[in-house]
Amino acid sequence: MNQENILEIKNLSVKFPVTSGFFKRKITDLIAVDGINLEIKKGETLGLVGESGCGKSTIGKAIIKLLKFNSPDVNISGEILINTEDGEIDIVKLKSKDLRKYRGYIQIVFQDPYSSLNPRMSIGQIIEEPLLYHSKMLKKERNERIAYLLEKVGLQAEQAKRYPHEFSGGQRQRVGIARALATNPKLIIADEPVSALDVSIQAQVINLLQDLQSEFNLSILFIAHDLSVVEHISSRIAVMYLGNIIEMGNSNDVYHNPLHPYSKALLSAVPLPRIRKEKVERIILKGDIPTPLNKPSGCGFRTRCPIAQKECAEKYPLLEMKEENHSASCFFC
């Protein structure tokens, strides 16, 4: 692994078994993630975008090995390499008892601030929980850490005794961020952290993440479907479609000069403020989104692509460099 990378994903595939009948016999596999490669550098934010169901959240949950708890029969293959003090560790191969040592390196901020916090625990107990498992702090040290983290995310130390229902959605997400920071992680997975919040609150949470990233030298995998949000916070952007990465590059390049036809359609749907004088032609894709249970041959986007040709049905286009630091998975872009 390149020492500049905090995380490197190689040929990751995630397959969920599809069963039928009383005895739940397996009839096929649903391929949620289909052999992707990603790397996240130390101190950078990688934005991962795409339509709902494209597999972006599945990648985030695979990185922290959360999928096995919800779907024990899920098949995860490939490599998820994290750069630790002990060297390069493959998360996929680690058993639960071995993984515990490295869980503090990667933390997650969940999408829904209402269901991700235990309503029976106080805010202080919620933030303290990871410290109980991943540190040897005494009670006094833990209390000091809780007060410090609450102040860092814009809350007050006195609020540690309050419960989640006493907070607004934006405040709850700040608590979720404080919990994620408790173990001094190297990488934070932000799984659509602002999609459940009011627009007025979204900017506050994003600015908070950026400030914390700068202060603690964090790497962030920012998963979202709102491209304007991703462009604001990310240094690089990866675009997903039907389980594959179809475009990747610097944030400015992908947002202002998309190469793949799907990325162009996705960006044309971003609403622009009225003060913007330039007009962006809206691209309307025809046809229905294919199901992961029965993906089209060759390029998965070809059934909706305005420039698809015969070659697109015969083989899958590899993710290749088209411009400097800008790659796309398309034969004709």
C-alpha positions as CSV (number, residue, x, y, z in Angstrom):
1,M,0.0,0.0,0.0
2,N,1.1,3.5,-0.8
3,Q,2.1,5.1,2.5
4,E,0.0,8.2,1.6
5,N,-3.1,6.1,1.7
6,I,-5.1,5.5,4.9
7,L,-7.4,3.0,3.1
8,E,-7.2,1.0,-0.1
9,I,-9.9,-1.2,-1.6
10,K,-9.0,-3.8,-4.2
11,N,-11.5,-5.7,-6.3
12,L,-14.3,-5.5,-3.7
13,S,-17.4,-7.4,-4.4
14,V,-20.5,-7.7,-2.2
15,K,-23.2,-10.3,-3.0
16,F,-26.4,-10.9,-1.1
17,P,-28.1,-14.3,-1.5
18,V,-31.6,-14.3,-2.9
19,T,-33.7,-17.1,-1.5
20,S,-37.2,-18.5,-2.3
21,G,-39.6,-21.0,-0.9
22,F,-40.3,-22.3,2.6
23,F,-36.8,-23.7,3.0
24,K,-35.2,-20.4,1.8
25,R,-33.2,-22.1,-1.0
26,K,-30.8,-19.8,-2.7
27,I,-31.8,-19.1,-6.3
28,T,-29.3,-16.3,-7.2
29,D,-27.1,-13.5,-6.0
30,L,-27.8,-9.8,-5.8
31,I,-24.5,-8.1,-6.7
32,A,-24.6,-4.8,-4.8
33,V,-20.9,-4.0,-5.3
34,D,-19.1,-5.4,-8.4
35,G,-15.3,-5.5,-8.2
36,I,-14.5,-1.9,-7.3
37,N,-11.1,-0.3,-6.5
38,L,-10.8,2.8,-4.4
39,E,-8.1,4.6,-2.3
40,I,-8.4,7.3,0.3
41,K,-5.4,9.4,1.1
42,K,-4.4,10.7,4.5
43,G,-6.2,13.9,5.3
44,E,-8.5,14.0,2.2
45,T,-12.2,13.7,1.7
46,L,-13.4,11.3,-1.0
47,G,-17.0,11.9,-2.1
48,L,-18.9,8.8,-3.2
49,V,-22.1,9.7,-5.1
50,G,-24.8,7.9,-7.1
51,E,-28.5,7.1,-7.2
52,S,-30.2,5.2,-4.3
53,G,-29.4,1.5,-4.6
54,C,-26.2,1.9,-6.5
55,G,-24.1,0.3,-3.6
56,K,-22.4,3.3,-2.1
57,S,-23.7,2.8,1.5
58,T,-22.9,-1.0,1.1
59,I,-19.2,0.0,0.6
60,G,-19.2,2.1,3.7
61,K,-20.7,-0.7,5.8
62,A,-18.4,-3.3,4.2
63,I,-15.4,-1.2,5.3
64,I,-16.4,-1.3,9.0
65,K,-17.6,-4.9,8.6
66,L,-21.2,-4.1,9.6
67,L,-22.9,-6.0,6.8
68,K,-22.3,-9.4,8.5
69,F,-24.4,-8.3,11.5
70,N,-27.5,-7.5,9.4
71,S,-27.0,-10.2,6.7
72,P,-24.8,-13.1,8.0
73,D,-24.9,-14.9,4.6
74,V,-23.5,-11.9,2.6
75,N,-20.5,-12.8,0.5
76,I,-17.7,-10.2,0.7
77,S,-14.6,-10.7,-1.5
78,G,-11.6,-8.7,-2.4
79,E,-9.3,-6.6,-0.1
80,I,-10.0,-3.7,2.3
81,L,-6.6,-2.6,3.4
82,I,-6.1,-0.1,6.3
83,N,-2.8,1.5,7.1
84,T,-2.2,1.0,10.9
85,E,0.7,1.2,13.3
86,D,1.0,-2.5,12.9
87,G,1.3,-2.1,9.1
88,E,-1.2,-3.0,6.4
89,I,-4.2,-4.9,7.7
90,D,-6.9,-6.5,5.5
91,I,-10.2,-6.0,7.2
92,V,-12.0,-8.6,5.1
93,K,-9.8,-11.4,6.5
94,L,-10.0,-10.3,10.1
95,K,-12.2,-12.3,12.5
96,S,-14.4,-10.4,15.0
97,K,-12.0,-10.8,18.0
98,D,-9.1,-9.6,15.9
99,L,-11.0,-6.7,14.4
100,R,-11.8,-5.2,17.7
101,K,-8.2,-3.9,18.0
102,Y,-8.6,-1.9,14.9
103,R,-12.2,-0.6,15.1
104,G,-10.9,2.6,16.7
105,Y,-9.2,3.5,13.4
106,I,-12.4,3.7,11.4
107,Q,-15.7,5.2,12.7
108,I,-19.0,6.0,11.1
109,V,-21.5,8.8,11.2
110,F,-24.9,7.3,10.2
111,Q,-27.5,8.9,8.0
112,D,-30.4,9.1,10.5
113,P,-29.6,11.0,13.6
114,Y,-32.9,9.9,15.1
115,S,-32.5,6.1,15.0
116,S,-28.7,5.9,15.4
117,L,-28.7,7.1,19.0
118,N,-30.0,4.9,21.8
119,P,-32.9,6.7,23.4
120,R,-32.4,5.0,26.7
121,M,-28.8,6.3,27.1
122,S,-27.8,9.9,27.9
123,I,-25.6,11.8,25.5
124,G,-22.7,11.3,27.8
125,Q,-23.2,7.5,27.9
126,I,-23.5,7.4,24.1
127,I,-20.1,9.2,23.7
128,E,-18.5,7.2,26.5
129,E,-19.5,3.8,25.1
130,P,-16.6,3.5,22.5
131,L,-14.2,4.7,25.2
132,L,-15.2,1.8,27.4
133,Y,-14.3,-0.7,24.7
134,H,-11.3,1.0,22.9
135,S,-9.5,2.8,25.7
136,K,-8.1,2.3,29.2
137,M,-9.3,5.6,30.5
138,L,-10.4,6.0,34.1
139,K,-13.9,7.4,34.7
140,K,-12.6,11.0,35.4
141,E,-10.6,10.9,32.1
142,R,-13.6,9.7,30.2
143,N,-15.8,12.5,31.6
144,E,-13.1,15.0,30.6
145,R,-13.0,13.5,27.1
146,I,-16.8,13.7,26.8
147,A,-16.9,17.3,27.8
148,Y,-14.0,18.1,25.3
149,L,-15.8,16.4,22.4
150,L,-19.1,18.0,23.1
151,E,-17.5,21.5,23.0
152,K,-15.7,20.5,19.8
153,V,-18.9,19.8,18.0
154,G,-20.6,23.0,19.2
155,L,-22.5,21.6,22.2
156,Q,-22.1,22.3,25.9
157,A,-20.5,19.9,28.4
158,E,-23.5,20.3,30.7
159,Q,-25.7,18.7,28.0
160,A,-24.0,15.3,28.6
161,K,-26.8,14.3,31.1
162,R,-29.6,15.0,28.7
163,Y,-31.2,12.4,26.4
164,P,-31.5,12.3,22.5
165,H,-35.2,13.2,22.5
166,E,-34.3,16.6,24.0
167,F,-32.2,17.6,21.0
168,S,-33.0,18.7,17.4
169,G,-31.9,16.7,14.4
170,G,-28.8,18.8,13.8
171,Q,-27.8,18.5,17.4
172,R,-28.2,14.8,17.4
173,Q,-26.0,14.5,14.3
174,R,-23.4,16.6,16.2
175,V,-23.6,14.0,19.0
176,G,-23.1,11.3,16.4
177,I,-20.0,13.1,15.2
178,A,-18.7,13.4,18.8
179,R,-19.2,9.7,19.3
180,A,-17.3,8.9,16.1
181,L,-14.4,11.2,17.3
182,A,-14.1,9.5,20.7
183,T,-11.5,7.0,19.7
184,N,-9.3,9.4,17.7
185,P,-10.0,7.6,14.4
186,K,-7.9,8.0,11.3
187,L,-10.9,7.6,8.9
188,I,-14.6,8.6,9.3
189,I,-17.3,7.2,7.0
190,A,-20.0,9.8,6.7
191,D,-23.0,7.9,5.3
192,E,-25.3,10.6,4.0
193,P,-24.9,12.5,7.2
194,V,-27.0,15.6,6.2
195,S,-29.7,14.0,4.0
196,A,-32.2,13.8,7.0
197,L,-31.6,17.4,8.1
198,D,-33.1,20.7,7.1
199,V,-31.2,22.6,4.4
200,S,-30.4,25.4,6.9
201,I,-28.7,22.8,9.2
202,Q,-26.9,20.9,6.5
203,A,-24.3,23.7,5.9
204,Q,-23.5,23.9,9.6
205,V,-22.8,20.1,9.9
206,I,-20.7,20.1,6.7
207,N,-18.7,23.1,7.9
208,L,-18.2,21.3,11.3
209,L,-16.9,18.2,9.5
210,Q,-14.4,20.3,7.6
211,D,-13.2,22.1,10.7
212,L,-12.7,18.8,12.6
213,Q,-11.0,17.3,9.6
214,S,-8.5,20.1,9.5
215,E,-7.9,20.0,13.3
216,F,-7.6,16.3,13.7
217,N,-6.1,15.4,10.3
218,L,-9.0,13.1,9.5
219,S,-9.7,11.3,6.3
220,I,-13.4,11.2,5.3
221,L,-15.4,9.0,3.0
222,F,-18.4,11.2,2.3
223,I,-21.3,9.2,0.9
224,A,-24.2,11.2,-0.6
225,H,-26.5,11.6,-3.5
226,D,-26.5,15.5,-3.4
227,L,-23.7,16.5,-5.8
228,S,-23.7,20.1,-4.7
229,V,-22.9,19.0,-1.1
230,V,-20.2,16.6,-2.3
231,E,-18.5,19.1,-4.5
232,H,-18.3,21.5,-1.5
233,I,-16.7,19.2,0.9
234,S,-14.7,16.7,-1.3
235,S,-11.2,16.8,-2.7
236,R,-12.0,13.9,-5.0
237,I,-15.3,12.4,-6.3
238,A,-16.1,8.9,-7.3
239,V,-19.4,8.3,-9.2
240,M,-21.2,5.0,-8.8
241,Y,-23.8,3.3,-11.0
242,L,-25.3,-0.2,-10.4
243,G,-22.4,-1.4,-8.2
244,N,-19.5,0.0,-10.3
245,I,-17.4,3.1,-10.2
246,I,-18.0,4.8,-13.5
247,E,-16.0,8.0,-13.1
248,M,-13.4,9.4,-10.7
249,G,-11.4,12.5,-10.4
250,N,-10.7,15.8,-8.7
251,S,-13.8,17.4,-7.3
252,N,-13.6,20.4,-9.6
253,D,-13.0,18.3,-12.7
254,V,-15.9,15.9,-12.1
255,Y,-18.3,18.6,-11.1
256,H,-17.5,21.1,-13.8
257,N,-16.3,18.8,-16.6
258,P,-18.0,15.4,-16.2
259,L,-16.9,12.8,-18.8
260,H,-19.3,9.8,-18.4
261,P,-22.8,10.2,-19.8
262,Y,-24.3,9.2,-16.5
263,S,-22.3,11.8,-14.6
264,K,-23.4,14.5,-17.1
265,A,-27.1,13.5,-16.6
266,L,-26.7,13.4,-12.8
267,L,-25.1,16.9,-12.7
268,S,-27.7,18.4,-15.1
269,A,-30.3,17.5,-12.5
270,V,-28.6,19.7,-9.8
271,P,-30.9,22.7,-9.2
272,L,-29.1,26.0,-9.7
273,P,-29.8,29.3,-7.9
274,R,-31.7,31.9,-10.0
275,I,-28.8,34.4,-9.7
276,R,-26.7,32.1,-12.0
277,K,-27.0,33.4,-15.5
278,E,-25.7,30.4,-17.4
279,K,-28.2,27.7,-18.4
280,V,-27.4,24.0,-18.1
281,E,-29.3,21.7,-20.5
282,R,-31.3,19.2,-18.5
283,I,-30.5,15.6,-19.7
284,I,-33.5,13.3,-19.3
285,L,-32.5,9.6,-19.3
286,K,-34.9,7.2,-20.9
287,G,-35.8,3.7,-19.7
288,D,-35.9,2.2,-16.3
289,I,-32.9,1.6,-14.0
290,P,-31.8,-2.0,-14.4
291,T,-32.0,-4.3,-11.4
292,P,-28.8,-5.7,-9.8
293,L,-30.4,-9.1,-10.1
294,N,-30.3,-8.9,-13.9
295,K,-27.6,-6.4,-15.0
296,P,-27.3,-5.7,-18.7
297,S,-24.4,-7.3,-20.5
298,G,-21.3,-5.2,-21.0
299,C,-21.8,-1.6,-19.7
300,G,-24.6,-1.5,-17.1
301,F,-25.6,2.0,-18.2
302,R,-26.0,1.2,-21.9
303,T,-29.8,0.6,-21.8
304,R,-30.2,4.3,-20.8
305,C,-27.1,5.8,-22.4
306,P,-27.7,8.4,-25.2
307,I,-24.4,7.5,-26.9
308,A,-24.4,3.7,-26.5
309,Q,-23.2,1.6,-29.4
310,K,-22.9,-2.2,-30.2
311,E,-19.6,-2.5,-28.5
312,C,-21.1,-1.4,-25.2
313,A,-23.2,-4.6,-25.0
314,E,-20.3,-6.9,-25.8
315,K,-17.8,-6.0,-23.0
316,Y,-17.5,-3.9,-19.9
317,P,-15.5,-0.7,-20.3
318,L,-12.7,-0.5,-17.7
319,L,-12.1,2.6,-15.6
320,E,-9.3,4.2,-17.6
321,M,-7.5,7.6,-17.3
322,K,-9.0,10.0,-19.9
323,E,-7.4,13.2,-18.6
324,E,-4.8,14.0,-16.0
325,N,-6.2,12.5,-12.7
326,H,-9.6,12.0,-14.3
327,S,-10.8,8.5,-15.2
328,A,-14.0,7.2,-16.7
329,S,-15.6,3.8,-17.6
330,C,-16.7,4.5,-21.1
331,F,-15.6,3.6,-24.6
332,F,-16.8,6.8,-26.3
333,C,-16.3,9.7,-23.8
